[in-house]
Amino acid sequence: MRRCFYTFSLILCTVFFSCTQKEEKHHESTAEYELLNRVLPDHASQFKVVIDSTSQDDYFEISASEDKIQLKGNNGVSIASALYYYIKNVTNGQITWNGVNLNLPEQLPLVSQPIYKKTPYDYRYYLNYCTFNYTMSWWDWERWEKELDWMALHGINMPLAITGESYIWDKVYRSYGFEDEDLDPFFSGPSYFSWFWMGNLDGWGGPLPQSWKESHKNLQLKILKRARELGMTPVLPAFTGHVPASFKTVFPNATLKQTNWGNDFEDTFILDSNDPLFSEIGQRFLEVQTEVYGTDHLYSADTFNENTPPSNDPEDLAKLSKKVYESMKAVDEDAVWVMQGWLFYSHRDFWEAPQIKGLLDAVPDDSMIILDLATEIEPVWKRTDAFYGKQWIWNMLHNFGGNITMFGRIETVATAPAEALNSKDSGKLKGLGLTMEAIEQNPVLYELMADNVWRNKPIDLKDWLKQYTKNRYGKEDEKLLQAWDTLVNTAYNGKVIRDGAESIIVARPTMEGYRRWARTKLNYKPEELLPAWDRFIEVADNYKDSEGFKYDLVDLTRQILANYALPLQQQISYAYQNNNKEDFDKYSSQFLDLIDDLDGLLATQKDFLLGPWLASAREWGTDPQEKALYEQNARDLITLWGGKDNKLHEYSNRQWSGLMADFYKHRWEQYFKSVKKDWSKFNQSQFDEKIKDWEWEWVQTEEEFPTQPSGSSIGKAKELYKKYRNDIVPLTQKMKPIEYNY
């Protein structure tokens, strides 16, 4: 989805440099000034940029120079970080995916004393393979340009860069004689690249048009050019053995292993690391990739992602990792392997100390970087002796599947990175990272995590939130600080559950209180969130011009009502169990009404619309057939995920306007109708089988939805507050405890 969090401008700015200082670049136009013009087009001329090319350390300094605000640093990321520090701490502004506050004075204030910051972290990593699909599937250059600016402003210098990978694989395999008939069943559709690249599935959502491979090669070239101009070091992919099922046709003597991800997809094929072709193809891939995209010597390779290796023998695992690394080193003497440590968390029963050591020890310590992928959930570094001497990065995963529930381990994010940095047991901790499966939600967590970049001590959360809310809403407000105290102690307390709870609305209809990927267990009592809603509503009329406030108000109202759906659904279940048709009709009607109300609320904010997701998918199509394929990919990922029997259905659910009314409501309507029709003999399993057909029809439908918001966010929130506030506590208190089995 395309979300514009600042205005793009082509205004050029005169560059001020002092030729006498040897550390300053002397160009008429630089990437740093271009970023300034995109971020602050009306104020760019008030800044002076100085690049200190003599420094090996990432630092920035903000000072006054000749009536200008001087931003000095050793590269573009440092300059951008200085700019954002100035915006936040001097002008009290903010730039997030979900709201921007750049209400700046015409003449920006100079700083009275120089401000100097140096980061203790060499690496500031960004992205997860999954982010490229759960959020970025349909991004064009305009959206990518904004994200690259966001990265630089937030201190990111090490982004994963895999957008054009399919073009390289296509070129490599065709060089061996593979043809369309061999590759069409191999490449997945655009919504599923993350799991195709990680070897979990083949072909689903395809066949992938050649036009996509070509267009995304060009997009990748733009991404890499801009990232490098700003001083970032992109991480490019490497080969881990995943090959087409047709591999035996071209190489009949190849040794392949079949593996299955276990989510109702067909087997995939892994080339044995002992087969000579493993090294040959790995090298060919990197040679072609380097020829097309260049290299920064960092390569991502994840073996056995959510798959169990064929052997738990540490020596066998060492041989495998050695082969992967040697195929990199054969092409690039300076190659460094960047590995997601997710497997050590997701399959911890397999990956015990001997297996982890076996896999890691075969690679030189300084030639490998481990991403402790979900450190804020479970710090794997603490049970692996800090990854046995390898360089590693502390990461916040936070989001799974692109779900938008309010959730996070806010206190952990504020304090744990610095605690690890200062621990005598943290080994070669070299960086911080954001490894979420999706972005564009819960901006508070990402602003907080990024603020660790330029600190070496824990963040005082209370003080930080005071500044954050001032930046976000434009002024200090005691009632909003009270609301955030509530949010910290409820939605963002990070206790009890791994990731955010979902609403029963997004579950495939049931009388039970949850389903596998619609996990409704909260980390707080639902009524405990209400005081935050009270405070937001009380002050709402004072923030009609605040993007951040309106987003937060809608998000909080959405969360309150999404939670309220569960006690409503329980009353429906009780009515059925007690043969009370009158109450069944009453509460099922209220439940459907609630979905309509949520749809109307979400329609007021572009962040919560289905339309842009589908429209941006279709825009990539070069003909009606491609447009239909991409829309089906977009619809499928956020509903069934795969086929109609796929176990991951609802994993990537979204509480979006359009999806609420057109998918979730219709599904529940059919459920209530079926229950009433077969009142005494309703069969849940039969309904599930029947509704799968309807869901699959919805996935294959082509229909436009609004791409622009409608209505007043504040007006709609106040209307729903008046309608629901007094009913929530009484009905919630009627709930019986639910036994959750996940």
VMD Tcl script that draws the C-alpha trace (Angstrom):
set ca {
  {0.00 0.00 0.00}
  {1.13 3.48 -0.72}
  {1.01 5.79 2.24}
  {2.40 9.27 1.86}
  {3.94 10.42 5.11}
  {5.59 13.48 3.67}
  {5.30 15.55 0.52}
  {7.72 14.87 -2.30}
  {9.23 17.89 -3.98}
  {11.60 18.41 -6.86}
  {12.84 21.74 -5.52}
  {16.62 21.86 -5.72}
  {18.70 23.52 -3.06}
  {21.97 25.48 -3.33}
  {24.70 23.49 -1.69}
  {26.94 25.26 0.78}
  {30.37 23.82 1.29}
  {33.64 25.13 2.63}
  {36.36 24.04 0.23}
  {39.02 24.54 2.86}
  {37.91 21.60 4.98}
  {39.34 18.38 3.55}
  {36.58 16.21 5.04}
  {33.75 17.89 3.13}
  {32.39 16.57 -0.14}
  {32.09 19.14 -2.90}
  {29.16 18.32 -5.18}
  {26.45 20.52 -6.59}
  {23.87 17.87 -5.81}
  {24.13 15.04 -3.27}
  {21.87 12.27 -2.06}
  {21.71 14.01 1.32}
  {20.41 17.26 -0.13}
  {17.95 15.39 -2.30}
  {16.63 13.66 0.82}
  {16.34 17.05 2.53}
  {14.25 18.30 -0.37}
  {11.95 15.30 -0.19}
  {11.47 15.49 3.56}
  {11.39 19.28 4.11}
  {10.94 20.86 0.68}
  {10.05 24.28 2.10}
  {12.95 24.38 4.54}
  {15.80 22.56 2.79}
  {17.69 25.77 2.00}
  {18.06 26.44 5.73}
  {20.38 23.44 6.15}
  {24.03 22.92 5.40}
  {25.40 19.39 4.96}
  {28.97 18.39 5.79}
  {30.18 14.86 5.05}
  {33.17 13.81 7.14}
  {34.75 11.16 4.95}
  {37.70 10.74 7.32}
  {35.66 9.12 10.10}
  {35.19 5.37 10.35}
  {32.62 5.78 13.11}
  {28.95 6.48 12.47}
  {28.18 9.76 14.17}
  {26.40 13.05 13.61}
  {26.68 16.59 14.87}
  {24.09 19.34 14.69}
  {25.31 22.90 15.04}
  {24.78 26.46 13.79}
  {26.90 27.71 10.90}
  {26.43 31.01 9.06}
  {22.78 31.25 10.08}
  {22.14 27.72 8.86}
  {21.52 24.44 10.62}
  {24.62 22.40 9.94}
  {24.23 18.64 9.77}
  {27.56 16.88 9.91}
  {28.18 13.15 9.75}
  {30.25 10.47 8.10}
  {27.64 9.32 5.55}
  {24.12 9.85 4.29}
  {22.48 7.76 7.00}
  {24.22 9.82 9.69}
  {23.12 13.06 8.00}
  {19.52 11.82 7.72}
  {19.60 10.71 11.37}
  {20.82 14.17 12.34}
  {17.95 15.69 10.39}
  {15.38 13.49 12.12}
  {16.93 14.14 15.53}
  {16.56 17.85 14.83}
  {12.95 17.41 13.66}
  {12.01 15.46 16.80}
  {13.97 17.24 19.48}
  {14.14 20.84 18.26}
  {10.92 21.33 16.25}
  {8.88 18.58 18.00}
  {7.94 16.92 14.73}
  {7.54 13.30 13.66}
  {7.57 11.12 10.53}
  {5.91 7.70 10.77}
  {4.05 5.42 8.39}
  {0.84 6.24 10.22}
  {0.88 9.97 10.63}
  {3.28 12.85 10.14}
  {3.68 16.05 12.11}
  {5.76 18.60 10.22}
  {4.00 21.73 11.38}
  {7.21 23.75 11.34}
  {7.81 27.48 11.63}
  {8.77 29.29 8.43}
  {12.19 30.04 9.89}
  {13.66 27.04 11.67}
  {15.45 27.64 14.99}
  {19.19 27.23 15.27}
  {20.62 25.07 18.03}
  {22.31 27.04 20.81}
  {24.91 24.35 21.47}
  {26.25 21.60 19.19}
  {24.53 18.24 19.55}
  {26.77 15.21 19.08}
  {25.69 11.57 18.84}
  {27.70 8.45 18.10}
  {26.12 5.02 17.70}
  {27.57 2.03 19.56}
  {26.12 -0.27 16.88}
  {28.02 -0.98 13.65}
  {24.98 -2.64 12.07}
  {21.40 -1.37 12.05}
  {19.55 -4.10 10.21}
  {16.13 -3.81 8.58}
  {13.52 -6.18 7.16}
  {12.51 -9.80 7.25}
  {11.90 -11.96 4.20}
  {8.22 -11.92 5.13}
  {8.02 -8.11 5.08}
  {8.52 -8.23 1.33}
  {5.13 -9.92 0.99}
  {2.99 -9.09 3.99}
  {3.58 -5.38 3.30}
  {5.73 -4.78 0.23}
  {4.30 -7.14 -2.40}
  {2.95 -4.34 -4.58}
  {5.27 -1.43 -3.86}
  {6.45 0.75 -6.74}
  {9.46 3.06 -6.77}
  {7.48 5.95 -5.28}
  {6.68 3.91 -2.18}
  {10.16 2.40 -1.99}
  {11.72 5.85 -2.18}
  {9.72 6.93 0.86}
  {10.77 3.82 2.76}
  {14.44 4.31 1.97}
  {14.14 7.84 3.35}
  {12.41 6.42 6.44}
  {15.28 3.97 6.88}
  {17.91 6.69 6.65}
  {16.04 8.98 9.03}
  {15.83 6.14 11.55}
  {19.50 5.17 11.32}
  {19.16 1.99 9.23}
  {22.36 1.11 7.37}
  {21.92 -2.59 6.59}
  {18.67 -3.35 4.72}
  {17.78 -6.73 3.27}
  {17.46 -6.22 -0.50}
  {15.78 -9.11 -2.34}
  {13.24 -7.39 -4.60}
  {14.84 -8.51 -7.88}
  {15.87 -12.03 -6.88}
  {13.51 -13.84 -9.26}
  {15.13 -12.16 -12.26}
  {18.53 -13.54 -11.24}
  {17.24 -17.07 -10.70}
  {15.46 -16.97 -14.04}
  {18.66 -15.95 -15.77}
  {20.74 -18.57 -13.97}
  {18.44 -21.49 -14.71}
  {17.93 -20.49 -18.33}
  {21.70 -20.45 -18.72}
  {21.57 -24.19 -17.93}
  {18.90 -24.85 -20.55}
  {15.75 -24.65 -18.41}
  {12.73 -23.45 -20.38}
  {9.29 -22.03 -19.56}
  {7.81 -25.46 -18.98}
  {10.51 -26.14 -16.36}
  {10.30 -22.77 -14.61}
  {6.58 -21.90 -14.70}
  {5.77 -24.49 -11.98}
  {8.76 -23.22 -9.94}
  {8.36 -19.46 -9.51}
  {5.56 -18.45 -7.15}
  {3.19 -15.55 -7.58}
  {4.23 -12.13 -6.21}
  {2.46 -12.58 -2.85}
  {4.52 -15.67 -2.02}
  {8.11 -14.81 -2.92}
  {9.26 -14.80 0.70}
  {8.45 -18.47 1.17}
  {9.56 -19.38 -2.34}
  {12.94 -17.73 -1.71}
  {13.24 -19.58 1.61}
  {12.47 -22.92 -0.05}
  {9.08 -23.51 1.59}
  {6.95 -23.67 -1.54}
  {7.07 -23.75 -5.33}
  {4.74 -22.26 -7.88}
  {1.81 -21.20 -5.70}
  {0.07 -18.11 -7.06}
  {1.90 -18.39 -10.41}
  {2.92 -18.75 -13.12}
  {5.01 -15.62 -12.70}
  {4.94 -13.44 -15.83}
  {8.25 -12.49 -17.41}
  {7.14 -8.86 -17.25}
  {7.28 -9.06 -13.44}
  {10.84 -10.38 -13.44}
  {11.99 -7.61 -15.76}
  {10.14 -4.78 -14.00}
  {11.41 -5.81 -10.58}
  {14.97 -6.09 -11.80}
  {14.66 -2.42 -12.72}
  {13.04 -1.64 -9.36}
  {15.85 -3.43 -7.51}
  {18.44 -1.41 -9.38}
  {16.79 1.82 -8.19}
  {16.53 0.54 -4.61}
  {20.19 -0.46 -4.48}
  {21.40 2.74 -6.11}
  {19.57 4.92 -3.58}
  {20.56 2.76 -0.59}
  {24.22 2.92 -1.55}
  {24.08 6.66 -2.24}
  {22.84 7.13 1.32}
  {25.67 5.06 2.76}
  {23.73 1.85 3.40}
  {25.18 -1.62 2.90}
  {22.42 -3.79 1.39}
  {22.23 -7.51 2.10}
  {21.73 -9.55 -1.08}
  {20.66 -13.20 -1.26}
  {22.77 -16.32 -1.77}
  {22.04 -19.96 -2.70}
  {20.94 -22.49 -0.08}
  {20.01 -25.41 -2.36}
  {16.38 -24.83 -3.37}
  {15.94 -25.97 -6.99}
  {13.01 -26.59 -9.38}
  {11.21 -29.92 -9.35}
  {12.33 -30.19 -12.98}
  {15.98 -30.16 -11.94}
  {16.32 -33.91 -12.59}
  {15.22 -33.37 -16.18}
  {18.26 -31.22 -16.91}
  {20.60 -32.90 -14.40}
  {19.48 -36.55 -14.14}
  {22.39 -37.53 -11.87}
  {21.82 -34.76 -9.33}
  {21.26 -35.73 -5.70}
  {18.07 -34.07 -4.45}
  {16.22 -34.20 -1.15}
  {12.48 -33.71 -0.88}
  {11.16 -31.57 1.93}
  {7.74 -30.31 2.93}
  {6.86 -27.16 4.80}
  {3.76 -28.76 6.25}
  {1.13 -26.17 5.30}
  {-0.64 -28.05 2.51}
  {1.87 -27.16 -0.17}
  {3.59 -29.75 -2.32}
  {7.14 -30.92 -1.65}
  {10.06 -28.76 -2.62}
  {13.49 -29.99 -3.69}
  {16.83 -29.23 -2.11}
  {20.10 -29.95 -3.91}
  {22.39 -32.01 -1.68}
  {25.28 -29.88 -0.47}
  {27.70 -32.73 -1.31}
  {26.65 -32.70 -4.95}
  {29.26 -30.79 -7.02}
  {26.42 -28.83 -8.59}
  {25.66 -27.22 -5.23}
  {28.85 -25.15 -5.29}
  {28.65 -24.58 -9.03}
  {25.11 -23.18 -8.99}
  {25.75 -21.19 -5.83}
  {28.70 -19.55 -7.51}
  {26.85 -18.98 -10.77}
  {24.03 -17.27 -8.89}
  {26.38 -14.85 -7.13}
  {28.32 -14.16 -10.34}
  {25.15 -13.24 -12.23}
  {23.77 -11.27 -9.31}
  {27.00 -9.32 -8.94}
  {27.06 -8.60 -12.66}
  {23.51 -7.19 -12.53}
  {23.28 -5.65 -9.03}
  {26.84 -5.29 -7.82}
  {27.72 -6.40 -4.30}
  {28.34 -5.03 -0.82}
  {29.73 -8.38 0.36}
  {26.81 -9.21 2.67}
  {24.75 -12.27 1.70}
  {21.57 -13.65 3.22}
  {21.18 -17.42 3.28}
  {18.81 -19.35 5.52}
  {19.11 -23.10 5.61}
  {16.14 -25.18 6.78}
  {13.74 -22.32 7.36}
  {10.90 -23.93 9.33}
  {12.01 -27.32 7.99}
  {13.81 -30.02 9.95}
  {17.25 -31.00 8.56}
  {17.66 -34.61 7.43}
  {20.37 -35.19 10.04}
  {21.05 -33.86 13.52}
  {24.69 -34.86 13.34}
  {26.72 -31.68 14.07}
  {29.35 -32.78 11.54}
  {26.75 -33.05 8.77}
  {25.38 -29.63 9.66}
  {28.90 -28.21 9.64}
  {29.53 -29.64 6.16}
  {26.37 -28.00 4.89}
  {27.14 -24.54 6.27}
  {30.73 -24.82 5.04}
  {29.47 -25.53 1.51}
  {27.12 -22.54 1.62}
  {29.86 -20.24 2.83}
  {32.50 -21.57 0.42}
  {30.19 -20.97 -2.56}
  {30.00 -17.33 -1.44}
  {33.73 -17.01 -0.80}
  {34.62 -18.58 -4.16}
  {33.01 -15.60 -5.87}
  {33.64 -12.91 -3.24}
  {36.73 -13.13 -1.07}
  {35.15 -10.62 1.33}
  {31.81 -12.42 1.62}
  {29.99 -12.24 4.96}
  {27.06 -14.60 5.56}
  {24.04 -13.00 7.23}
  {21.78 -15.67 8.74}
  {18.34 -15.28 10.27}
  {18.38 -17.06 13.61}
  {14.67 -17.87 13.39}
  {15.28 -21.61 13.08}
  {16.88 -21.68 16.55}
  {13.63 -20.27 17.94}
  {10.98 -21.95 15.78}
  {12.57 -25.44 15.93}
  {14.33 -25.22 19.27}
  {13.71 -28.93 20.00}
  {16.02 -29.79 17.11}
  {18.52 -26.97 17.45}
  {20.25 -27.74 20.71}
  {23.75 -26.57 21.55}
  {25.69 -29.25 19.56}
  {23.61 -28.68 16.43}
  {23.85 -24.87 16.61}
  {27.60 -25.02 17.22}
  {28.00 -27.48 14.36}
  {26.21 -25.20 11.95}
  {28.02 -22.05 13.05}
  {31.54 -23.21 13.81}
  {32.27 -24.19 10.20}
  {32.28 -20.50 9.21}
  {34.96 -18.04 10.41}
  {33.64 -15.83 13.20}
  {34.11 -12.55 11.34}
  {32.54 -13.95 8.16}
  {29.11 -14.52 9.65}
  {26.47 -12.31 11.29}
  {23.57 -13.92 13.14}
  {20.24 -12.15 13.40}
  {18.71 -13.03 16.77}
  {15.44 -12.57 14.97}
  {12.98 -12.21 17.85}
  {15.20 -11.08 20.71}
  {12.44 -9.16 22.43}
  {10.37 -12.38 22.61}
  {13.12 -14.88 23.38}
  {16.78 -13.83 23.42}
  {18.42 -16.87 21.83}
  {21.83 -15.32 22.47}
  {21.41 -16.08 26.18}
  {21.23 -19.83 25.60}
  {23.91 -20.04 22.90}
  {26.81 -18.29 24.62}
  {26.13 -15.27 22.37}
  {26.15 -17.48 19.27}
  {29.49 -19.05 20.09}
  {31.70 -16.16 19.02}
  {29.83 -15.01 15.95}
  {28.84 -11.40 15.34}
  {25.16 -10.97 16.09}
  {22.35 -8.42 16.02}
  {19.62 -7.74 18.61}
  {16.28 -7.59 16.76}
  {12.67 -6.70 17.45}
  {10.33 -8.95 15.46}
  {7.04 -7.71 16.97}
  {4.64 -8.25 14.05}
  {3.43 -11.54 12.60}
  {1.54 -11.78 9.33}
  {0.68 -8.11 8.98}
  {-2.01 -8.24 11.68}
  {-2.72 -4.75 12.97}
  {-3.67 -5.35 16.59}
  {-2.30 -2.95 19.22}
  {0.46 -4.92 20.87}
  {4.12 -4.83 21.83}
  {6.73 -5.40 24.51}
  {7.30 -1.71 24.97}
  {9.29 -1.86 28.21}
  {11.56 -4.58 26.83}
  {12.23 -2.54 23.70}
  {13.07 0.49 25.86}
  {15.62 -1.25 28.05}
  {16.80 -4.67 26.81}
  {18.99 -3.59 23.85}
  {21.21 -1.40 26.02}
  {21.26 -4.02 28.77}
  {22.55 -6.56 26.25}
  {25.06 -4.05 24.87}
  {26.50 -3.55 28.36}
  {26.40 -7.21 29.38}
  {29.70 -9.03 29.85}
  {28.04 -12.11 28.34}
  {26.81 -10.62 25.05}
  {29.91 -11.51 23.05}
  {30.14 -9.85 19.66}
  {26.89 -7.92 19.78}
  {27.35 -5.57 16.83}
  {23.97 -4.18 16.02}
  {20.25 -3.59 16.35}
  {17.55 -4.55 13.91}
  {13.89 -4.42 12.99}
  {12.82 -7.82 11.66}
  {9.02 -7.56 11.71}
  {6.96 -9.66 9.30}
  {5.06 -6.50 8.32}
  {5.18 -2.76 8.90}
  {2.73 0.19 8.78}
  {1.18 -0.42 12.21}
  {1.96 0.32 15.88}
  {4.32 3.21 15.03}
  {5.19 3.78 18.69}
  {7.17 0.51 18.83}
  {9.24 1.35 15.77}
  {10.01 4.91 16.83}
  {11.09 3.57 20.22}
  {13.25 0.79 18.82}
  {14.95 3.17 16.37}
  {15.73 5.57 19.20}
  {18.06 2.94 20.65}
  {20.40 3.42 17.69}
  {22.07 6.53 19.08}
  {22.08 5.45 22.74}
  {24.10 3.11 24.92}
  {21.86 3.29 27.97}
  {18.28 2.09 28.59}
  {15.49 4.48 27.64}
  {13.34 5.99 30.39}
  {9.97 5.07 28.92}
  {7.92 7.63 30.80}
  {10.12 10.52 29.69}
  {10.33 9.13 26.19}
  {6.52 8.91 25.85}
  {6.18 12.51 26.96}
  {8.38 13.59 24.05}
  {6.83 11.06 21.65}
  {3.28 12.28 22.25}
  {4.38 15.89 21.91}
  {6.03 15.05 18.60}
  {3.06 13.04 17.42}
  {0.18 15.28 18.43}
  {1.87 18.68 18.33}
  {1.67 19.60 22.01}
  {1.80 18.20 25.51}
  {-1.49 16.94 26.87}
  {-1.88 15.45 30.33}
  {-4.95 13.46 29.36}
  {-3.17 11.86 26.45}
  {-0.26 10.98 28.72}
  {-2.78 9.30 31.02}
  {-4.12 7.42 28.01}
  {-0.63 6.23 27.14}
  {-0.05 5.09 30.72}
  {-3.07 2.87 30.21}
  {-1.82 1.63 26.84}
  {1.59 0.76 28.30}
  {-0.04 -1.29 31.04}
  {-2.49 -3.07 28.74}
  {-1.98 -3.46 24.99}
  {1.75 -2.81 25.11}
  {2.67 -4.70 28.28}
  {3.99 -7.66 26.27}
  {2.93 -10.28 28.78}
  {1.12 -13.63 28.56}
  {0.97 -13.92 24.76}
  {3.65 -14.08 22.05}
  {2.06 -11.64 19.62}
  {-1.06 -9.52 19.36}
  {-4.48 -11.02 19.93}
  {-6.95 -11.08 17.03}
  {-10.64 -10.39 16.97}
  {-13.13 -13.24 16.74}
  {-14.54 -11.33 13.78}
  {-11.65 -12.43 11.56}
  {-11.99 -16.10 12.52}
  {-13.75 -18.58 10.28}
  {-17.14 -18.54 12.08}
  {-17.45 -20.77 15.12}
  {-19.18 -21.06 18.48}
  {-15.77 -21.45 20.11}
  {-13.84 -18.48 21.46}
  {-10.94 -18.68 19.02}
  {-9.49 -20.49 16.04}
  {-5.94 -21.43 15.14}
  {-4.81 -18.13 13.59}
  {-7.53 -15.97 15.13}
  {-6.10 -16.12 18.61}
  {-8.31 -14.02 20.83}
  {-6.46 -14.32 24.12}
  {-5.59 -10.81 25.35}
  {-2.70 -9.78 27.57}
  {-5.07 -7.58 29.62}
  {-8.70 -7.47 30.65}
  {-10.64 -5.77 27.84}
  {-12.29 -3.26 30.18}
  {-8.83 -2.09 31.32}
  {-8.29 -0.48 27.94}
  {-11.38 1.72 28.21}
  {-9.81 4.60 30.21}
  {-7.47 5.24 27.28}
  {-10.49 5.50 24.99}
  {-12.18 7.89 27.44}
  {-9.17 10.22 27.43}
  {-8.79 10.21 23.64}
  {-12.46 11.00 23.13}
  {-12.36 13.79 25.74}
  {-9.67 15.71 23.86}
  {-10.54 14.67 20.30}
  {-11.89 18.04 19.18}
  {-8.52 19.63 20.00}
  {-6.69 17.48 17.44}
  {-8.71 17.75 14.24}
  {-5.57 18.62 12.26}
  {-3.30 15.95 13.74}
  {-2.67 12.97 11.46}
  {-1.09 10.97 14.25}
  {-3.93 11.62 16.66}
  {-6.61 10.62 14.16}
  {-4.78 7.41 13.31}
  {-4.32 6.53 16.99}
  {-7.94 7.35 17.80}
  {-9.21 5.10 15.02}
  {-6.76 2.35 15.95}
  {-7.75 2.47 19.62}
  {-11.47 2.55 18.80}
  {-10.93 -0.37 16.42}
  {-9.16 -2.32 19.17}
  {-11.90 -1.66 21.73}
  {-14.63 -2.81 19.34}
  {-12.59 -5.73 18.00}
  {-12.29 -6.93 21.61}
  {-16.00 -6.35 22.23}
  {-16.87 -8.78 19.45}
  {-15.81 -11.71 21.66}
  {-18.36 -11.23 24.49}
  {-21.01 -10.63 21.81}
  {-20.06 -13.87 20.10}
  {-20.17 -15.69 23.44}
  {-23.75 -14.52 23.98}
  {-24.61 -15.93 20.57}
  {-23.03 -19.23 21.59}
  {-24.87 -19.29 24.94}
  {-28.17 -18.58 23.19}
  {-27.66 -21.52 20.86}
  {-26.62 -23.84 23.68}
  {-29.72 -22.83 25.68}
  {-32.09 -23.08 22.72}
  {-32.87 -19.36 23.00}
  {-33.66 -18.27 19.44}
  {-34.70 -14.78 20.52}
  {-31.31 -14.02 22.08}
  {-29.56 -15.68 19.15}
  {-31.28 -13.29 16.73}
  {-30.63 -10.32 19.02}
  {-26.91 -10.86 19.52}
  {-26.16 -12.08 16.00}
  {-27.80 -8.90 14.70}
  {-25.67 -6.80 17.05}
  {-22.57 -8.72 15.96}
  {-23.18 -7.95 12.28}
  {-23.98 -4.36 13.15}
  {-20.66 -4.12 14.97}
  {-18.82 -5.30 11.83}
  {-20.57 -2.62 9.78}
  {-19.63 0.00 12.35}
  {-16.01 -1.11 12.29}
  {-15.99 -1.00 8.51}
  {-17.31 2.57 8.58}
  {-14.75 3.62 11.18}
  {-11.84 2.11 9.29}
  {-13.00 3.76 6.07}
  {-12.01 7.14 7.52}
  {-8.26 6.31 7.43}
  {-6.33 5.26 4.33}
  {-4.12 3.04 6.50}
  {-7.11 0.75 7.09}
  {-8.46 0.39 3.53}
  {-8.51 -2.79 1.44}
  {-8.74 -0.80 -1.79}
  {-5.12 0.39 -2.06}
  {-3.81 -3.15 -1.50}
  {-5.85 -4.52 -4.41}
  {-5.44 -1.51 -6.69}
  {-1.66 -1.45 -6.31}
  {-1.55 -5.18 -7.11}
  {-3.50 -4.67 -10.32}
  {-1.33 -1.74 -11.37}
  {1.59 -4.13 -11.93}
  {-0.35 -6.11 -14.52}
  {0.42 -5.42 -18.18}
  {-2.79 -7.04 -19.44}
  {-6.15 -8.17 -17.97}
  {-4.84 -11.67 -17.29}
  {-1.90 -10.41 -15.24}
  {-4.09 -7.92 -13.37}
  {-6.48 -10.74 -12.42}
  {-3.57 -12.95 -11.27}
  {-2.13 -10.23 -9.08}
  {-5.48 -9.35 -7.54}
  {-6.03 -13.02 -6.73}
  {-2.58 -13.14 -5.10}
  {-3.43 -10.05 -3.04}
  {-6.83 -11.38 -1.93}
  {-5.53 -14.87 -1.16}
  {-2.63 -13.90 1.09}
  {-4.79 -11.92 3.54}
  {-7.58 -14.52 3.73}
  {-6.94 -18.17 2.85}
  {-3.17 -17.66 2.44}
  {-3.07 -20.59 0.03}
  {-5.68 -23.02 -1.28}
  {-9.09 -23.39 0.32}
  {-7.81 -26.16 2.64}
  {-4.65 -24.34 3.66}
  {-3.78 -24.50 7.35}
  {-2.57 -20.89 7.36}
  {-5.97 -19.37 6.59}
  {-6.40 -16.14 8.57}
  {-2.69 -16.01 9.49}
  {-2.37 -12.72 7.59}
  {-5.82 -11.38 8.45}
  {-6.35 -7.62 8.25}
  {-8.94 -5.49 9.97}
  {-9.52 -3.28 6.93}
  {-12.54 -1.46 5.59}
  {-13.79 -3.42 2.62}
  {-12.54 -6.70 4.03}
  {-14.74 -6.28 7.09}
  {-17.95 -5.71 5.15}
  {-17.29 -7.79 2.04}
  {-15.57 -10.84 3.50}
  {-15.89 -11.22 7.27}
  {-19.47 -9.96 7.55}
  {-20.74 -12.11 4.65}
  {-19.05 -15.15 6.15}
  {-20.70 -14.61 9.54}
  {-24.06 -13.92 7.87}
  {-23.88 -17.31 6.18}
  {-22.94 -18.90 9.47}
  {-25.88 -17.44 11.38}
  {-28.22 -18.39 8.55}
  {-26.95 -21.98 8.54}
  {-27.25 -22.28 12.32}
  {-30.85 -21.06 12.26}
  {-31.74 -23.34 9.33}
  {-30.30 -26.43 11.04}
  {-30.95 -25.27 14.60}
  {-31.13 -28.66 16.31}
  {-28.64 -30.44 14.07}
  {-26.13 -27.78 13.00}
  {-22.82 -29.36 12.02}
  {-19.74 -27.13 12.31}
  {-17.54 -29.37 10.15}
  {-20.04 -29.39 7.33}
  {-20.31 -25.62 7.47}
  {-16.52 -25.29 7.37}
  {-16.32 -27.38 4.23}
  {-19.09 -25.38 2.58}
  {-17.72 -21.96 3.49}
  {-14.31 -22.85 2.04}
  {-15.90 -22.87 -1.42}
  {-17.38 -19.41 -0.86}
  {-14.04 -18.12 0.44}
  {-12.23 -19.43 -2.64}
  {-14.81 -17.75 -4.88}
  {-14.13 -14.47 -3.06}
  {-10.39 -14.89 -3.62}
  {-10.97 -15.24 -7.36}
  {-13.35 -12.29 -7.63}
  {-12.33 -9.03 -9.31}
  {-13.89 -5.96 -7.72}
  {-12.80 -2.43 -6.95}
  {-12.86 -0.96 -3.46}
  {-12.34 2.67 -2.40}
  {-8.72 3.80 -2.42}
  {-9.36 7.05 -0.58}
  {-10.78 7.51 2.94}
  {-14.26 8.86 3.53}
  {-15.92 10.45 6.53}
  {-14.56 12.01 9.71}
  {-12.29 9.88 11.89}
  {-13.09 11.92 14.98}
  {-16.78 12.15 14.20}
  {-17.12 8.41 13.62}
  {-15.11 7.52 16.73}
  {-17.27 9.79 18.89}
  {-20.41 8.29 17.39}
  {-19.25 4.74 18.20}
  {-18.12 5.77 21.67}
  {-21.59 7.04 22.41}
  {-23.15 3.87 21.00}
  {-20.96 1.25 22.67}
  {-19.14 2.65 25.71}
  {-21.80 1.86 28.31}
  {-22.51 -1.63 26.95}
  {-18.98 -2.98 26.90}
  {-18.35 -3.57 30.60}
  {-21.69 -5.25 31.46}
  {-21.46 -7.69 28.56}
  {-17.75 -8.33 29.05}
  {-18.35 -9.22 32.69}
  {-20.82 -11.90 31.60}
  {-18.08 -13.76 29.77}
  {-17.06 -17.16 31.02}
  {-13.34 -18.03 30.99}
  {-12.13 -19.52 27.72}
  {-9.68 -22.41 27.78}
  {-7.11 -21.58 25.15}
  {-5.20 -24.54 23.71}
  {-2.42 -22.76 21.87}
}
mol new
graphics top color blue
foreach p $ca { graphics top sphere $p radius 0.5 }
foreach p [lrange $ca 0 end-1] q [lrange $ca 1 end] { graphics top cylinder $p $q radius 0.2 }
display resetview
